[in-house]
Every structure is written in C-alpha cells, then in structure tokens.
C-alpha cells in the first residue's frame, strides 16, 4: 500500500499528507485531453498508458499518446509535457522531475 501513494509532507503532529497515484494518473489524463492534437490511449487489459513512478521523493511520469494525423509531433509532445507539468504543480504542489511522452500511433 505504501507504494500506491506519493508523500507530500513528512509526518507531523497532525499526520502525513499523501496523494494516491491514481489521482496523478487522472491529472495526466485531463492534461492530455486539454491538448487539441493529442489523444490519450484507452486503458487496456495488460498495459497502462500512464505510468507514475516515485523514488527518493522524485516523481517521474510516462505517458503514451496518439497524435492527430498531420499535426506537428514535436510541438504536440512539448505542449503535452508542459500541460502535465503545470497541472501537476498547480493541483498538488509537486514538481515532476521527468515527464516522458511517447507517441505510439496516429489518430486519423
């Protein structure tokens, strides 16, 4: 269970503040949907399109997306990275260390 949460603050007299990784995955999905030329992949049986990893208080995010056919792939990936960073920082206060956006196909 401890690996399912990202700890925001160490234990204080009032307790510990932590966020479930599924919340971070939801924020990433929302961020991808906000970009016009990007499409999030549906959740499949044996693969997850969004991966959240934490180690030593470092947050790493990996997102697999599809890009609309004809759109600039590099610019779309950069927009997705920036939107994920902004939304994670704004909604949780966590600064992601690494955000990897993998293009796995095109949406026609």
Phi and psi restraints in degrees (value plus and minus 20) as a CYANA .aco file:
   2 UNK   PHI     -84.7   -44.7
   2 UNK   PSI     -47.1    -7.1
   3 UNK   PHI    -100.5   -60.5
   3 UNK   PSI     -29.9    10.1
   4 UNK   PHI    -103.7   -63.7
   4 UNK   PSI     -22.6    17.4
   5 UNK   PHI    -144.3  -104.3
   5 UNK   PSI     129.8   169.8
   6 UNK   PHI    -129.1   -89.1
   6 UNK   PSI      99.8   139.8
   7 UNK   PHI    -100.8   -60.8
   7 UNK   PSI     104.6   144.6
   8 UNK   PHI    -109.4   -69.4
   8 UNK   PSI     -56.1   -16.1
   9 UNK   PHI    -160.6  -120.6
   9 UNK   PSI     128.2   168.2
  10 UNK   PHI     -88.4   -48.4
  10 UNK   PSI     148.9   188.9
  11 UNK   PHI     -81.5   -41.5
  11 UNK   PSI     107.9   147.9
  12 UNK   PHI    -138.7   -98.7
  12 UNK   PSI    -192.0  -152.0
  13 UNK   PHI     -86.0   -46.0
  13 UNK   PSI     -43.7    -3.7
  14 UNK   PHI    -115.2   -75.2
  14 UNK   PSI     -28.2    11.8
  15 UNK   PHI     105.3   145.3
  15 UNK   PSI    -180.6  -140.6
  16 UNK   PHI    -142.4  -102.4
  16 UNK   PSI     121.5   161.5
  17 UNK   PHI    -124.5   -84.5
  17 UNK   PSI     105.9   145.9
  18 UNK   PHI    -161.8  -121.8
  18 UNK   PSI     135.0   175.0
  19 UNK   PHI    -141.0  -101.0
  19 UNK   PSI     115.3   155.3
  20 UNK   PHI     -89.2   -49.2
  20 UNK   PSI     124.3   164.3
  21 UNK   PHI     -85.1   -45.1
  21 UNK   PSI     -46.0    -6.0
  22 UNK   PHI     -87.0   -47.0
  22 UNK   PSI     -48.2    -8.2
  23 UNK   PHI     -85.8   -45.8
  23 UNK   PSI     -63.8   -23.8
  24 UNK   PHI     -83.9   -43.9
  24 UNK   PSI     -59.2   -19.2
  25 UNK   PHI     -82.3   -42.3
  25 UNK   PSI     -59.5   -19.5
  26 UNK   PHI     -84.8   -44.8
  26 UNK   PSI     -59.6   -19.6
  27 UNK   PHI     -84.1   -44.1
  27 UNK   PSI     -59.5   -19.5
  28 UNK   PHI     -85.2   -45.2
  28 UNK   PSI     -63.0   -23.0
  29 UNK   PHI     -80.1   -40.1
  29 UNK   PSI     -64.6   -24.6
  30 UNK   PHI     -81.2   -41.2
  30 UNK   PSI     -61.5   -21.5
  31 UNK   PHI     -82.6   -42.6
  31 UNK   PSI     -60.9   -20.9
  32 UNK   PHI     -86.2   -46.2
  32 UNK   PSI     -60.9   -20.9
  33 UNK   PHI     -86.5   -46.5
  33 UNK   PSI     -43.6    -3.6
  34 UNK   PHI     -94.6   -54.6
  34 UNK   PSI     -37.8     2.2
  35 UNK   PHI    -110.8   -70.8
  35 UNK   PSI     109.5   149.5
  36 UNK   PHI     -82.8   -42.8
  36 UNK   PSI     -63.3   -23.3
  37 UNK   PHI    -115.4   -75.4
  37 UNK   PSI      -9.2    30.8
  38 UNK   PHI    -135.7   -95.7
  38 UNK   PSI     127.1   167.1
  39 UNK   PHI    -153.3  -113.3
  39 UNK   PSI     110.4   150.4
  40 UNK   PHI     -96.4   -56.4
  40 UNK   PSI     127.7   167.7
  41 UNK   PHI    -101.6   -61.6
  41 UNK   PSI     125.7   165.7
  42 UNK   PHI     -92.1   -52.1
  42 UNK   PSI     135.1   175.1
  43 UNK   PHI     -89.8   -49.8
  43 UNK   PSI     104.2   144.2
  44 UNK   PHI    -124.4   -84.4
  44 UNK   PSI     151.2   191.2
  45 UNK   PHI     -83.5   -43.5
  45 UNK   PSI     -64.7   -24.7
  46 UNK   PHI    -138.5   -98.5
  46 UNK   PSI     -10.3    29.7
  47 UNK   PHI    -158.7  -118.7
  47 UNK   PSI     126.9   166.9
  48 UNK   PHI    -135.3   -95.3
  48 UNK   PSI     107.7   147.7
  49 UNK   PHI     -92.3   -52.3
  49 UNK   PSI     -37.7     2.3
  50 UNK   PHI    -146.6  -106.6
  50 UNK   PSI     108.9   148.9
  51 UNK   PHI    -141.8  -101.8
  51 UNK   PSI     109.2   149.2
  52 UNK   PHI    -134.0   -94.0
  52 UNK   PSI     104.0   144.0
  53 UNK   PHI    -146.0  -106.0
  53 UNK   PSI     119.5   159.5
  54 UNK   PHI    -151.7  -111.7
  54 UNK   PSI     118.4   158.4
  55 UNK   PHI    -176.4  -136.4
  55 UNK   PSI     108.2   148.2
  56 UNK   PHI      34.2    74.2
  56 UNK   PSI      26.0    66.0
  57 UNK   PHI      39.8    79.8
  57 UNK   PSI      10.8    50.8
  58 UNK   PHI    -138.9   -98.9
  58 UNK   PSI     108.5   148.5
  59 UNK   PHI    -123.0   -83.0
  59 UNK   PSI     101.7   141.7
  60 UNK   PHI    -137.3   -97.3
  60 UNK   PSI     114.4   154.4
  61 UNK   PHI    -144.5  -104.5
  61 UNK   PSI     116.8   156.8
  62 UNK   PHI    -149.0  -109.0
  62 UNK   PSI     105.7   145.7
  63 UNK   PHI    -147.4  -107.4
  63 UNK   PSI     109.9   149.9
  64 UNK   PHI    -118.5   -78.5
  64 UNK   PSI     108.3   148.3
  65 UNK   PHI    -153.1  -113.1
  65 UNK   PSI     146.3   186.3
  66 UNK   PHI    -130.9   -90.9
  66 UNK   PSI     126.2   166.2
  67 UNK   PHI    -130.5   -90.5
  67 UNK   PSI     120.4   160.4
  68 UNK   PHI     -82.5   -42.5
  68 UNK   PSI     112.9   152.9
  69 UNK   PHI     -77.9   -37.9
  69 UNK   PSI     110.8   150.8
  70 UNK   PHI      76.8   116.8
  70 UNK   PSI     -32.9     7.1
  71 UNK   PHI    -102.3   -62.3
  71 UNK   PSI     137.1   177.1
  72 UNK   PHI     -93.6   -53.6
  72 UNK   PSI      93.3   133.3
  73 UNK   PHI     -85.4   -45.4
  73 UNK   PSI     -65.9   -25.9
  74 UNK   PHI     -81.8   -41.8
  74 UNK   PSI     -65.6   -25.6
  75 UNK   PHI     -86.5   -46.5
  75 UNK   PSI     -58.3   -18.3
  76 UNK   PHI     -85.4   -45.4
  76 UNK   PSI     -63.5   -23.5
  77 UNK   PHI     -83.7   -43.7
  77 UNK   PSI     -59.1   -19.1
  78 UNK   PHI     -85.1   -45.1
  78 UNK   PSI     -60.9   -20.9
  79 UNK   PHI     -83.6   -43.6
  79 UNK   PSI     -60.6   -20.6
  80 UNK   PHI     -84.4   -44.4
  80 UNK   PSI     -65.7   -25.7
  81 UNK   PHI     -78.6   -38.6
  81 UNK   PSI     -66.7   -26.7
  82 UNK   PHI     -84.6   -44.6
  82 UNK   PSI     -60.6   -20.6
  83 UNK   PHI     -87.2   -47.2
  83 UNK   PSI     -60.5   -20.5
  84 UNK   PHI     -82.5   -42.5
  84 UNK   PSI     -65.9   -25.9
  85 UNK   PHI     -79.9   -39.9
  85 UNK   PSI     -68.1   -28.1
  86 UNK   PHI     -82.4   -42.4
  86 UNK   PSI     -65.0   -25.0
  87 UNK   PHI     -88.6   -48.6
  87 UNK   PSI     -60.6   -20.6
  88 UNK   PHI     -83.7   -43.7
  88 UNK   PSI     -64.8   -24.8
  89 UNK   PHI     -85.0   -45.0
  89 UNK   PSI     -64.2   -24.2
  90 UNK   PHI     -88.2   -48.2
  90 UNK   PSI     -62.2   -22.2
  91 UNK   PHI    -104.7   -64.7
  91 UNK   PSI     -46.1    -6.1
  92 UNK   PHI    -142.7  -102.7
  92 UNK   PSI     -42.7    -2.7
  93 UNK   PHI      65.7   105.7
  93 UNK   PSI     -16.6    23.4
  94 UNK   PHI    -112.4   -72.4
  94 UNK   PSI     115.0   155.0
  95 UNK   PHI    -116.1   -76.1
  95 UNK   PSI      91.1   131.1
  96 UNK   PHI     -83.7   -43.7
  96 UNK   PSI     119.9   159.9
  97 UNK   PHI    -100.6   -60.6
  97 UNK   PSI     -66.7   -26.7
  98 UNK   PHI    -158.9  -118.9
  98 UNK   PSI     110.5   150.5
  99 UNK   PHI    -143.9  -103.9
  99 UNK   PSI      90.9   130.9
 100 UNK   PHI    -124.1   -84.1
 100 UNK   PSI     106.2   146.2
 101 UNK   PHI    -133.7   -93.7
 101 UNK   PSI      97.3   137.3
 102 UNK   PHI    -127.0   -87.0
 102 UNK   PSI     106.4   146.4
 103 UNK   PHI    -110.2   -70.2
 103 UNK   PSI      97.8   137.8
 104 UNK   PHI    -129.7   -89.7
 104 UNK   PSI     -18.9    21.1
 105 UNK   PHI     154.6   194.6
 105 UNK   PSI    -199.0  -159.0
 106 UNK   PHI    -141.5  -101.5
 106 UNK   PSI     123.0   163.0
 107 UNK   PHI    -119.8   -79.8
 107 UNK   PSI      95.1   135.1
